[in-house]
Each structure stands twice: as structure tokens, then as C-alpha cells.
């Protein structure tokens, strides 16, 4: 397995999964997701075929400017909707408060502050995502059966075969036009469950300027994921 003996290789087998997929995460972990009964031989053959693409992604991660992880301490700046706002970490048990300029959480240490920041982003993310879906779903002509908000490490969103959308709250670090792209992207998967030319044509029909949001995630997505890690 020398040609694909990458460091940080993680294999996840799952019941119900139909095909092999590979992701290069922001921290250079290579994650392979496979159907439950996939043999090691099949995984090795899959990695051999994907090796050039994997190395390209690893090289891109290495060349990308490193992003400092958030420390979740008082006075730190955190990304919100395309800008930096101040994080206030104060003692007490009051409710968190988000404004255009700052986020205030009450916590006795950074670990608790991190959880509370995630809770605020998730709560506001659900509202923002639903509003964005309501704008674009009528244009797409498809409505999701369910919307869930999660803190994913490697993906911005997914669409299940039942029409359920899972969206990553971490994208709230990006401007609204990037969120628009994510929502349109996932809604269009309700029509085309792939990334074929017909899929991208549908995305462009609904959101002609979609390439701007796509480029933002390509250029800055890994940095956002690393900061919130």
C-alpha cells in the first residue's frame, strides 16, 4: 500500500452507504467513507486511483496560509457573516447575546465558551438557513423535507435521499452570498443527486453568480474550519 500510505488516513464503514468517497480535511486527515462490507482490498484500489487527487489536495492545504484556531477567550475576534466581531467571555450564567459588533457568552473557561459559541451560531444558523431556503426553494421548485444544523468538520452541507438538508453552522463565518450558494447547491441536489453538467446548469439558473460563493469556499473554507476546530 506504499503508493497510498498517507499519514492521517481514517476509514469509516457505515451501513446503508452505497459508494466509496474520500475527503481531505482541513487538518490533512484523509477520510474514506465506505459501505459497511467493503473489503480492505477494494479500499486500497480506490485509494490508488484517487492518489493523485489526494496529493493535490494535501499540497493545496500546505500552500494555503495557516489559520489560527480560536482560543475562545475574552477580547478575541471571531468571524461572523464575512467580518470580525469581538468575543466577550464573562462570568455568570446569563444568556448569550449576539449583536452586529460582538458576541457575549458567560462561561468559566474556554471549553465552555467554545460550546456556547457553537450554540449561538447553530441557533442563528437555523433561522438564517430557513430564511435562505424560503427565498430559493420556490425558484428551484423543490422544498427540503427537513433542515438540520450541525457542526461538521469537513463538509458544508449534504442532501439525503429523503430530501433532508444538513447544513454546517460554521459557514456563518462567511458573507451571505456564500450561504446563498450553499443553500442553492444543496437544493439543486434535490433534482440532481450528483455534480453533473445538468446539476451545475441548474445551480447557475437559480443563482447566476454562484461561482463567487464557490470560489470563496475554495479560497477560505479550510481556514474557517480550522479556526473553529
Kinemage of the C-alpha trace (Angstrom):
@kinemage 1
@onewidth
@group {chain A} dominant
@subgroup {mainchain}
@vectorlist {calphas} color= white
{ca unk a 1} P 0.000 0.000 0.000
{ca unk a 2} L 3.066 2.241 -0.232
{ca unk a 3} L 1.738 4.467 -3.084
{ca unk a 4} L -1.185 5.496 -0.895
{ca unk a 5} L 0.305 5.075 2.573
{ca unk a 6} L -0.743 8.554 3.650
{ca unk a 7} L -0.418 9.718 7.233
{ca unk a 8} L -3.663 10.508 8.985
{ca unk a 9} L -5.763 8.046 6.969
{ca unk a 10} L -9.179 7.382 8.524
{ca unk a 11} L -11.568 4.708 7.233
{ca unk a 12} L -15.232 4.895 8.178
{ca unk a 13} L -17.503 1.987 7.226
{ca unk a 14} L -21.220 2.643 7.517
{ca unk a 15} L -24.347 0.599 6.971
{ca unk a 16} L -26.520 1.992 4.204
{ca unk a 17} L -23.717 3.765 2.356
{ca unk a 18} L -23.671 2.792 -1.315
{ca unk a 19} L -20.317 4.031 -2.608
{ca unk a 20} L -16.788 4.927 -1.619
{ca unk a 21} L -15.892 8.584 -1.150
{ca unk a 22} L -12.736 10.321 0.032
{ca unk a 23} L -12.256 13.715 1.693
{ca unk a 24} L -9.079 15.629 2.519
{ca unk a 25} L -9.885 17.562 5.663
{ca unk a 26} L -8.503 20.933 6.675
{ca unk a 27} L -6.057 19.275 9.116
{ca unk a 28} L -4.776 16.952 6.333
{ca unk a 29} L -6.640 13.918 7.628
{ca unk a 30} L -7.721 11.743 4.695
{ca unk a 31} L -11.144 10.356 5.437
{ca unk a 32} L -12.502 7.452 3.396
{ca unk a 33} L -16.179 6.619 3.772
{ca unk a 34} L -17.188 3.158 2.622
{ca unk a 35} L -20.153 0.772 2.604
{ca unk a 36} L -20.155 -1.482 5.663
{ca unk a 37} L -18.902 -4.655 3.966
{ca unk a 38} L -16.261 -3.069 1.731
{ca unk a 39} L -13.062 -5.111 1.818
{ca unk a 40} L -9.623 -3.660 2.542
{ca unk a 41} L -8.567 -4.659 -0.980
{ca unk a 42} L -11.321 -2.591 -2.570
{ca unk a 43} L -10.397 0.374 -0.361
{ca unk a 44} L -6.735 0.092 -1.388
{ca unk a 45} L -7.655 0.002 -5.074
{ca unk a 46} L -9.914 3.022 -4.597
{ca unk a 47} L -7.101 4.952 -2.888
{ca unk a 48} L -4.652 4.050 -5.654
{ca unk a 49} L -6.990 5.607 -8.196
{ca unk a 50} L -7.601 8.659 -6.016
{ca unk a 51} L -3.937 9.138 -5.008
{ca unk a 52} L -3.123 11.961 -7.492
{ca unk a 53} L -6.192 13.938 -6.401
{ca unk a 54} L -5.407 13.350 -2.717
{ca unk a 55} L -1.824 14.557 -3.114
{ca unk a 56} L -3.054 17.633 -4.963
{ca unk a 57} L -5.385 18.485 -2.083
{ca unk a 58} L -2.663 17.900 0.505
{ca unk a 59} L -0.319 20.190 -1.419
{ca unk a 60} L -3.017 22.860 -1.618
{ca unk a 61} L -3.518 22.655 2.145
{ca unk a 62} L 0.226 23.040 2.681
{ca unk a 63} L 0.436 26.112 0.442
{ca unk a 64} L -2.617 27.775 1.946
{ca unk a 65} L -1.831 30.359 4.657
{ca unk a 66} L -2.326 28.822 8.085
{ca unk a 67} L -5.279 29.975 10.141
{ca unk a 68} L -5.020 30.368 13.883
{ca unk a 69} L -7.503 28.326 15.857
{ca unk a 70} L -9.853 30.284 18.047
{ca unk a 71} L -8.888 30.250 21.725
{ca unk a 72} L -12.373 31.282 22.911
{ca unk a 73} L -11.061 33.893 25.314
{ca unk a 74} L -12.289 37.357 26.237
{ca unk a 75} L -11.385 40.063 23.731
{ca unk a 76} L -10.693 37.686 20.847
{ca unk a 77} L -12.040 38.412 17.365
{ca unk a 78} L -14.242 35.773 15.753
{ca unk a 79} L -15.620 35.523 12.186
{ca unk a 80} L -19.292 36.314 11.647
{ca unk a 81} L -21.072 36.972 8.336
{ca unk a 82} L -17.927 37.992 6.495
{ca unk a 83} L -16.452 40.249 9.178
{ca unk a 84} L -14.710 40.017 12.545
{ca unk a 85} L -16.621 40.682 15.742
{ca unk a 86} L -15.447 40.766 19.355
{ca unk a 87} L -15.963 37.806 21.644
{ca unk a 88} L -16.724 38.698 25.247
{ca unk a 89} L -16.329 35.835 27.729
{ca unk a 90} L -17.742 36.877 31.083
{ca unk a 91} L -18.523 35.134 34.366
{ca unk a 92} L -22.074 34.278 35.355
{ca unk a 93} L -24.934 32.274 33.915
{ca unk a 94} L -26.733 34.819 31.775
{ca unk a 95} L -27.926 34.137 28.240
{ca unk a 96} L -25.555 34.668 25.324
{ca unk a 97} L -26.035 37.862 23.324
{ca unk a 98} L -25.153 38.494 19.689
{ca unk a 99} L -25.011 41.949 18.079
{ca unk a 100} L -23.557 43.306 14.856
{ca unk a 101} L -20.320 44.074 16.668
{ca unk a 102} L -19.897 41.408 19.341
{ca unk a 103} L -20.886 38.067 20.844
{ca unk a 104} L -21.123 37.792 24.623
{ca unk a 105} L -21.119 34.397 26.320
{ca unk a 106} L -20.933 33.583 30.006
{ca unk a 107} L -18.501 30.799 30.829
{ca unk a 108} L -15.884 29.903 33.399
{ca unk a 109} L -13.382 28.522 30.900
{ca unk a 110} L -12.564 28.330 27.187
{ca unk a 111} L -14.076 24.862 26.727
{ca unk a 112} L -17.486 26.023 27.930
{ca unk a 113} L -17.133 29.246 25.931
{ca unk a 114} L -16.484 27.171 22.791
{ca unk a 115} L -19.668 25.174 23.353
{ca unk a 116} L -21.686 28.330 23.906
{ca unk a 117} L -20.316 29.983 20.771
{ca unk a 118} L -21.291 26.874 18.810
{ca unk a 119} L -24.780 27.000 20.328
{ca unk a 120} L -25.239 30.645 19.305
{ca unk a 121} L -24.061 30.024 15.748
{ca unk a 122} L -26.265 26.949 15.482
{ca unk a 123} L -29.347 28.797 16.766
{ca unk a 124} L -28.896 31.768 14.444
{ca unk a 125} L -27.862 29.454 11.631
{ca unk a 126} L -31.186 27.662 11.726
{ca unk a 127} L -33.030 30.967 11.315
{ca unk a 128} L -30.741 32.229 8.531
{ca unk a 129} L -30.790 28.895 6.695
{ca unk a 130} L -34.577 28.657 6.788
{ca unk a 131} L -34.954 32.213 5.506
{ca unk a 132} L -32.494 31.497 2.695
{ca unk a 133} L -34.233 28.245 1.789
{ca unk a 134} L -37.574 30.054 1.656
{ca unk a 135} L -36.095 32.500 -0.898
{ca unk a 136} L -34.632 29.905 -3.230
{ca unk a 137} L -36.773 26.780 -2.883
{ca unk a 138} L -39.646 28.239 -4.975
{ca unk a 139} L -37.150 29.073 -7.740
{ca unk a 140} L -35.648 25.594 -7.654
{ca unk a 141} L -39.114 24.077 -7.476
{ca unk a 142} L -38.135 21.725 -4.651
{ca unk a 143} L -38.519 22.020 -0.886
{ca unk a 144} L -36.497 20.014 1.652
{ca unk a 145} L -38.339 17.582 3.879
{ca unk a 146} L -36.217 18.680 6.837
{ca unk a 147} L -33.410 21.107 7.691
{ca unk a 148} L -30.842 20.238 10.365
{ca unk a 149} L -27.920 22.353 11.569
{ca unk a 150} L -24.680 20.638 12.535
{ca unk a 151} L -21.057 21.455 13.266
{ca unk a 152} L -19.330 19.359 10.603
{ca unk a 153} L -15.564 19.081 10.293
{ca unk a 154} L -15.186 18.597 6.552
{ca unk a 155} L -18.442 19.366 4.747
{ca unk a 156} L -20.578 22.477 4.389
{ca unk a 157} L -23.774 20.636 3.661
{ca unk a 158} L -25.399 17.447 2.435
{ca unk a 159} L -28.685 16.299 0.956
{ca unk a 160} L -30.099 12.880 1.821
{ca unk a 161} L -32.146 10.646 -0.456
{ca unk a 162} L -35.192 11.544 1.664
{ca unk a 163} L -34.796 15.243 0.844
{ca unk a 164} L -33.336 16.278 4.190
{ca unk a 165} L -30.680 19.013 4.231
{ca unk a 166} L -27.845 19.060 6.768
{ca unk a 167} L -26.046 22.401 6.933
{ca unk a 168} L -22.851 23.386 8.707
{ca unk a 169} L -23.268 26.369 11.060
{ca unk a 170} L -19.600 27.270 10.558
{ca unk a 171} L -20.474 28.791 7.188
{ca unk a 172} L -21.963 31.695 9.159
{ca unk a 173} L -18.410 32.998 9.246
{ca unk a 174} L -18.853 33.753 5.535
{ca unk a 175} L -20.857 36.519 3.821
{ca unk a 176} L -24.497 35.936 2.912
{ca unk a 177} L -23.748 35.366 -0.778
{ca unk a 178} L -21.720 32.295 0.230
{ca unk a 179} L -24.616 30.986 2.298
{ca unk a 180} L -26.860 31.591 -0.712
{ca unk a 181} L -24.537 29.426 -2.798
{ca unk a 182} L -24.519 26.621 -0.223
{ca unk a 183} L -28.315 26.571 0.027
{ca unk a 184} L -28.825 26.644 -3.744
{ca unk a 185} L -26.198 23.930 -4.166
{ca unk a 186} L -27.987 21.601 -1.744
{ca unk a 187} L -31.471 22.426 -3.052
{ca unk a 188} L -30.358 21.553 -6.565
{ca unk a 189} L -29.295 18.150 -5.278
{ca unk a 190} L -32.996 17.510 -4.720
{ca unk a 191} L -33.196 17.446 -8.521
{ca unk a 192} L -29.785 16.027 -9.462
{ca unk a 193} L -28.081 13.801 -6.869
{ca unk a 194} L -24.667 14.317 -8.466
{ca unk a 195} L -22.356 17.015 -9.807
{ca unk a 196} L -23.131 16.522 -13.472
{ca unk a 197} L -23.268 19.297 -16.045
{ca unk a 198} L -27.046 19.341 -15.636
{ca unk a 199} L -26.628 19.909 -11.910
{ca unk a 200} L -24.319 22.901 -12.416
{ca unk a 201} L -26.610 24.283 -15.107
{ca unk a 202} L -29.459 24.205 -12.603
{ca unk a 203} L -27.323 25.939 -9.964
{ca unk a 204} L -26.456 28.666 -12.464
{ca unk a 205} L -30.091 29.075 -13.492
{ca unk a 206} L -31.120 29.690 -9.890
{ca unk a 207} L -28.032 31.677 -8.850
{ca unk a 208} L -26.156 33.091 -11.880
{ca unk a 209} L -23.356 34.462 -9.698
{ca unk a 210} L -22.829 31.128 -7.877
{ca unk a 211} L -19.136 30.980 -8.856
{ca unk a 212} L -18.361 33.806 -6.428
{ca unk a 213} L -19.620 31.792 -3.474
{ca unk a 214} L -17.944 28.645 -4.729
{ca unk a 215} L -14.609 30.462 -5.071
{ca unk a 216} L -14.903 31.910 -1.568
{ca unk a 217} L -15.244 28.428 -0.084
{ca unk a 218} L -12.371 27.149 -2.196
{ca unk a 219} L -10.108 30.002 -1.057
{ca unk a 220} L -11.217 30.410 2.555
{ca unk a 221} L -13.256 27.353 3.544
{ca unk a 222} L -10.391 25.378 5.060
{ca unk a 223} L -9.277 28.379 7.124
{ca unk a 224} L -12.784 28.766 8.556
{ca unk a 225} L -12.950 25.081 9.508
{ca unk a 226} L -9.526 25.248 11.152
{ca unk a 227} L -10.409 28.366 13.171
{ca unk a 228} L -13.467 26.719 14.692
{ca unk a 229} L -11.693 23.388 15.359
